[in-house]
Amino acid sequence: MGRSESEVSEVFIGMVELGHVHHETEQIFYILSGQGQIRIGGEEGGSPAQHFPVRPGDVVRFPRHT
């Protein structure tokens, strides 16, 4: 399903780049491989940063504008 066929959802497999921000929709990630740390918030003038460890099998929801 491409963006043209959906109002608010999309599904894809890919790598997430450091500093990724998505303003149009919330995003939900299912971690397939690797491990790392998710940071939500902490932008200038925003809420304090929250850090969460992630590994394969984790599901992470990012609200819009984070």
N, C-alpha and C positions, 0 to 999 in steps of 0.2 A: 504494500500500500504506500503510495507516495503522498507527499504533502497536499497535492491538488485534490486528493480524494478524502481528506480528513479536515475537520474543523479545528481540533485541538490535540490530536494524538499522532505519534509516529513511532515506528520501531526500526532500529538499525543496530548493526554490530560495528564497533569501531574503537579506536583509541581515544581517550579523553586527554586533551592537552592541558598542561598546567595553566591555571588562570581562566579556565573555561567559564563563561557566563552566558546564560540563555534567558532572554527577556520575554519572549513571546509566550512560552508555556512552561509549566513545571516539567521536570524530567525525572524518570525513574530508571536507575541503572542496576543491572544484575551483573555482579562481578564474576567473570569467567576464569580469569587467571591473574597471577601476580598478587602483590599485596602493596599496601600503601596507607596513606592517611588522607582523609577528606577534610577540607577546611570549609566551613560555611560561615559567612559573615566576616567581620573584621575590616570591611572597606571603610575608607575615610568617612567619618560622620555617621556611620551605621552602627549596628549592634556589635558587641564584642565577638571575636572569632571563637568558634567551637570546633574542636578537632575530634575526629573519629577514626579509629583504625579500620581498615577494610581488607578482606581476603576473599578467595573464591567461595561462591555460594551466598555472599551478602547481597542484600537489596538496599539501595540508597535512594531516597526521594529528595530532590532539590526543588524547593519552591521557586516560583518565578523571581527574577531579578537577584538571584544569589549565585 
